[in-house]
Amino acid sequence: DPEKKATVSPKPEKERSFGTTVDLFTDLWMDVPEGIDARFLQQGMNFGGLFSNRFGNSAFSISIGPVIGVHNFYSDGLFQQDTAGRTVIAAMPGEDPNGEGISYKRNKLTLAYLDFPLEFRMKTRSGVLASLGFKAGFLINSHTKYRGDDFGDASQEIRLKIADIANVETYRYGVQARVGYKNVSLYGFYSLSRVFKEGEGPALYPVSVGVSLRPF
């Protein structure tokens, strides 16, 4: 008799499952005020878990879950309030009152959100993955950090952290997508909301591009 060949069928995906997700990305900041130089690499991260529910035996599922999202805006600008209480990005002074040049090592705005993404996902038996979704969340932290020369005396180095930046929008929302293979995907997010309240701050909003990992 000819030797029988054993065949192994792909392990079917569970109807309901939970998995962690990690997105590593850089932000392309839109509508940066003229005269402010923003750094090219603006690293950020999402971390959380997604509950998935597959539609019967199909390749389609829906996912939802809590995710912490952190965005950074590195620039040479300073977030300040004008006399009307609006938040503006002011140019950093080039020298102190004595004419000494000012340099810095770090200057950034950090924003952290608790988000709840809702994704419609397709995953084939071969491992090809594509998803499209909507994400909404609320602000849980905002602060700026500066490390560099003292603006009043450039011979002194200072570290300055300011929390709870004025006029930041409490809620945010946008669309996101992933395309990849098995547990690694390209990731994109387009914010439909501004960082600051309209008329009370600069019209900044992020477009995120990076890599998505689902290790567990």
N, C-alpha and C positions, 0 to 999 in steps of 0.2 A: 504493500500500500504506500502511496506517496505520503511523504511527511506532512503532517498537518501544520499549518502556520497559524500561530496565535496572533490575534488582532486585538489591539487596545483602543477602545473608544475614548475620545476626549471626555474628561470629567465635566459633567454638566454644571453650570453655574447655579448656585442656590437661588431659590425664589426670593428669599429675603436674606440680606447680609449687611454687615457693618464693616467699614474699613477706614483706616486713617488716610489722610491726604496731606501732602506737603508741596507747596508751590514756591519755587524760587524764581524771582523775576526782577527785571529792572523797569522803572517807570519812565515813560516819556511824558514829561509834564507839559500840558498844553496851556497856552495863554500866559506864559511867564512875562511879567512886565518888562518893557524895554529898558535896557541898561543894567539888567540883572543877569549875571552869568551863572547858569545852572550846570552842575557837573554832568558829564555824559552818563556815567554809571550811577544809577540811583537804586541800589539794591533794596528789595523788600521781600516779604515772606507771608504766606498763608499756612496755617496749621490747624487741623481739626479732624473731625470724623464725619462720615457720610453714611446714612442709612439708605440702603438700596432695595427696591422692590421690582422684581422682574415680572413682565407681563406674560404669564403662562410659560410656554416653552420657546418663546420668541427670543430674539437677540436684543430686544428693547427693554429698558428699565427706567425708573425714575428715582432720583436720589435727592435727599435733603439732609441737612445737618448743621450743627454749629461749627463755625470756623473763625479763628482769630486772624485778622489781616493787619499787617504792619507796613506802612509806606514811609519812605524817607525822601525829603527834598533837601539836597545839598546845594548850596549856592553861596554867593558872596553878598547876599542881601540880609538885612536885619528886619525882623517882624516887629513893628511898632504900631502904636495908636496915634492918630492925628488929633487935633483939637476937637473934632466932631465925634470922636470915639470910633472912627473907622480904622480897620487894620490895614496897614500899608507895608510894602517891602521897601525899605530905605537902603540906599547904597551904603556900603561899609566905608567909613572914613579911610583915606589913604595914608594919613599921618596923624600923630598926636599933636596937642597944642604947641609942643616944642619943635615941631617939624620933623620928628623921627618917623620913619616909615613903619606902618603897621602890617604885620603878617599874621596868619592864623593856620592852625592845623586841622580844625574841624568846625564846621558851622552848618547846622541842619535843623529842619523842622521834622518831627516825627509824629505820625498819626496812627493810632491803633483802633480797630473796629471789631465788634462782635457781629459777624455776618451769618446769614442763613441762606446759603445758595440752594436753588432748586434747579436740578439738571435733568434733562432728558437724554438718555445715553443709549448708544448702540455698541454692542461688543460681540464680534463674530467668534465662532469656534476657533478660528485661527489666531485670535488675539488682537485683531485690529479694533481700535477703540475710537469713537467719536462722540462728543457730547456738546450740547448747546443749552445754556441756562441763563437764569436771571438771579442776581444776588442783591439782597437788601440787608442793611445792618445799621448799627448805631455806634457813635463814638464812645470809647471807653477811656481814651487817654490822648492828650496832645501836649507837646512840649518842644522847646527849642534847646539846643546845646551849642555852646561856643567854647572853643579852646584856642587861645591865641594871645596876642599882645593886648595889654590894657589900652583902651582908647584914650585914656587920660595920661598914660605914661607907658610908652611902648617898650621900656626897659623891663617892665614887669609882665609876667605871663599870668593869665587868669583862666579859670574854668567857671562858666556861668550856665546854669540851667534854669529856664523859666517854664513853669507848668501852666496848664489851662489857658491856652492861647485864646484871646478874645475873638468873638464873631465866627468861630468855626461852626459849620452846620452840624447839628446833632445826628441827623440821619443821612445815609448815603445809599445809592442804588446804581446798578449798571448791569451789563450783559457780559457773559463770559463763555469761552469755548475751549475745548481740548480735542486734539487729534494725536493719536499715537498707537503704540503697540504694547500689549500686555500692561505692565505697570509703569511705563514711562510715556509721557505725552508732552507735546508742545502746548503751552497755556497762554491764553490771552484774555484780558479784561478791559472793557471800555466803560469808564464811569459816565453815567448820564446825569450825575449831580455834581455840583461844584463843592470845593472844600470849604469855602467861606460863603456866608450869607450874601445874597445878591444886594449890591449897593453898600455893603458894609466891609468888604474886603476884596482882594484881588481875585480875578476869575480863573483860579487854578483848578485843574482837574487832571487826574492821572489816566494814562493808557498803559497797561501793564503787559509785558511780553516776557515769557520765560519757559521754564520746564516744570512739569507736574510729576510727582512721584507718589505712588501708592504702595508703600512697602508692606503693609499688613492689611 
